[in-house]
Amino acid sequence: MGFSDNQKIIILLSAIIIVFLTIGTAIAFDTRSSEDDEIPGPKIIVCPAYDPYILPELTGSVDYVFVAKVNRVEGVVSSPPDSGYSQIVYSAQVVENIKGELITDQPIHFQRAGDLSKGGKYYPIIFNDVLPEVGQTYIFYAYAQPDGSLSVSGETSITPLTSLNYLEAAMPSALQNAPEFVEAVDAYQNQIEGRFEHERFISVYDVRNC
C-alpha cells in the first residue's frame, strides 16, 4: 500500500525523533528549497542538547572517535527499517582509534543521514551537513545504534585532516603531529561525560565483539 506525501513526512519525522531523542536532541525542518533541482527538501535542522562545537562535550556524548579512510559508498538504506528515514552506508578502514576500540584489520561500515537524488547524486538531509569523500581520511565521531551499526551524522561529526595530504592522513605515524588529531586526543582526555546521559550500545565492529 502506498503512502501520501503527508504520511511519508509523519513517518520520517517519527523515525528521526526516535533516533535523536536518545541523545537529547531537538529537531526541526528547513523548508527552503535547494538551489540544486536534483536535491529535494526539506532538510532536518538538528539542535543537540550539548554544544557540538565544544570537542570535549561532543567526545563525551559519542561512543566512538576514530580516524578512518573512506573506501566507498555502499548504497542507501532505510534506518530504522521501513521508516522512510534514509541513511547512506559507507565502507571505511580504521587507521587509529581515539575513543573506543574498533577493528583495524578489516573495513567497517557506518551510516550518515543522506539520500540519493533522481540524478544519481548523494546528498545530506541534515542542514549544514556535508558528506565524506571517497578516498579521503577523517576523524569520525560516532554513536553505536541498538543493532550495533555506527551512526555518524551532523555538521561536526567528521573532521577532515587538512594539515596532511591524503597519503599521510592514512598513516598512523604521520597522524601523531597533525593538529586535528592532537586536538581530538586532547578532547578525549578531557571529555565531559555524564552531562547528557543516553543509552549506550556497543558496535558490531568493536573488538569486544570480534
C-alpha positions in Angstrom: 0.0 0.0 0.0 1.4 3.4 -1.0 1.7 6.4 1.3 0.7 10.0 0.7 3.3 12.8 1.0 1.9 13.8 4.3 2.0 10.3 5.6 5.6 9.9 4.5 6.6 13.1 6.3 4.9 11.9 9.5 6.7 8.5 9.3 10.0 10.3 8.6 9.6 12.7 11.5 8.7 9.9 13.9 11.7 7.9 12.9 14.1 10.9 13.3 12.6 11.7 16.7 13.2 8.2 17.9 16.9 8.3 16.8 17.8 11.8 18.0 15.9 12.0 21.3 18.0 9.2 22.6 20.9 11.7 22.7 18.9 14.7 23.8 18.3 16.4 20.5 15.7 18.8 19.2 14.8 18.7 15.5 13.1 21.0 13.0 12.8 21.2 9.3 14.3 23.8 7.0 11.6 24.3 4.3 13.7 26.4 2.0 14.1 25.0 -1.5 17.5 23.6 -2.5 19.4 25.5 -5.2 20.1 22.2 -6.8 16.9 21.0 -8.5 18.1 17.4 -8.2 18.1 17.6 -4.4 14.7 17.6 -2.8 13.9 19.3 0.5 13.2 20.0 3.3 16.3 19.4 5.3 16.4 18.5 9.0 17.8 21.0 11.5 19.4 19.2 14.4 19.8 21.0 17.8 21.8 18.8 20.2 21.4 19.3 24.0 25.2 19.7 24.1 27.4 22.1 22.2 28.8 20.1 19.2 31.4 22.8 18.6 33.0 22.1 22.0 35.0 19.0 21.4 35.1 17.7 25.0 31.3 17.8 25.0 30.9 16.1 21.6 33.5 13.5 22.6 31.8 12.7 25.9 28.5 12.3 24.1 29.5 9.9 21.3 30.6 6.3 21.8 33.5 6.2 19.4 36.1 8.6 18.0 38.3 7.2 15.3 40.4 8.1 12.2 39.4 6.2 9.1 39.8 6.4 5.3 36.6 6.2 3.3 36.8 3.3 0.9 33.5 3.5 -1.0 29.7 4.2 -0.8 27.8 1.0 -0.3 24.3 2.5 -1.0 21.3 3.9 0.8 19.2 2.1 3.4 16.1 2.9 5.4 17.1 3.2 9.1 15.2 2.2 11.2 13.9 -0.3 8.6 10.8 0.8 6.7 10.9 4.2 8.4 11.5 6.3 5.3 14.5 7.8 7.1 17.3 7.3 4.7 21.0 6.7 5.5 24.0 6.5 3.2 26.2 3.5 4.1 29.9 3.9 3.8 32.8 1.4 3.9 35.9 2.7 5.7 39.2 1.4 7.0 40.0 2.5 10.6 43.5 3.9 10.8 43.6 4.9 14.5 41.2 4.7 17.5 40.9 7.6 19.9 37.8 6.7 21.9 36.7 3.1 22.0 38.4 0.4 20.1 37.1 -0.6 16.6 38.7 -3.3 14.5 41.5 -2.1 12.2 42.3 -5.4 10.3 39.2 -5.2 8.0 36.8 -2.5 6.8 33.8 -1.3 8.9 30.5 0.3 7.8 29.0 3.4 9.1 25.8 5.3 8.2 25.3 9.0 7.6 22.0 10.8 7.1 21.5 11.3 3.4 19.9 10.1 0.2 20.3 9.6 -3.5 18.7 12.0 -5.9 17.0 11.0 -9.1 20.0 12.2 -10.9 22.2 9.8 -9.1 23.7 12.3 -6.7 24.2 11.6 -3.0 23.2 14.5 -0.7 22.9 15.1 3.1 19.5 15.6 4.6 20.7 17.4 7.8 21.0 21.2 7.5 24.7 22.3 7.1 25.9 18.7 6.9 28.5 17.5 4.5 29.2 14.1 3.1 32.7 12.5 3.4 34.5 11.9 0.1 35.7 8.5 -1.0 39.5 8.2 -0.7 39.8 10.9 2.0 40.6 10.3 5.7 38.7 11.9 8.5 38.2 11.9 12.3 34.8 10.5 12.9 32.5 10.9 15.9 30.1 8.0 16.0 27.1 6.7 18.0 26.6 3.0 18.3 23.0 2.0 17.5 20.8 -0.7 19.1 21.6 -3.1 16.2 25.4 -2.4 16.6 25.7 -0.2 13.5 27.5 3.1 13.6 25.8 6.4 13.0 27.9 9.4 12.0 25.7 12.4 11.3 25.8 16.1 12.0 27.9 19.0 10.9 30.7 18.4 13.5 30.7 14.6 13.4 33.5 14.4 10.8 36.8 16.4 10.8 38.9 16.5 7.7 42.6 16.2 8.2 43.5 19.3 6.2 47.0 19.5 7.6 48.0 16.3 5.9 47.9 15.1 2.3 45.7 12.1 1.5 48.6 9.6 1.8 49.9 11.0 5.2 46.4 11.1 6.6 46.1 7.3 6.3 49.5 6.7 8.1 49.3 6.3 11.9 52.8 7.7 12.3 52.0 10.9 10.4 48.8 11.4 12.4 50.6 12.0 15.7 51.6 15.5 14.9 48.6 16.6 12.9 46.8 19.5 14.8 43.4 18.0 14.2 44.4 14.6 15.6 46.2 16.2 18.6 43.1 18.3 19.3 40.8 15.2 19.1 43.1 13.3 21.5 43.1 16.2 24.0 39.3 16.4 23.8 39.1 12.7 24.6 41.4 13.1 27.6 39.3 16.0 28.8 35.9 14.7 27.7 32.8 15.8 29.5 30.7 12.8 30.4 27.5 12.3 32.4 26.0 15.7 31.5 24.0 14.3 28.6 23.0 10.7 29.6 21.7 8.4 27.0 21.6 4.7 26.5 24.8 3.4 25.1 25.4 0.4 22.8 28.4 -1.5 21.5 29.3 -1.6 17.8 29.4 -4.9 16.0 32.9 -3.6 14.9 34.1 -3.2 18.5 37.0 -5.5 19.3 34.9 -6.9 22.2 32.5 -8.4 19.6 35.2 -9.8 17.4 
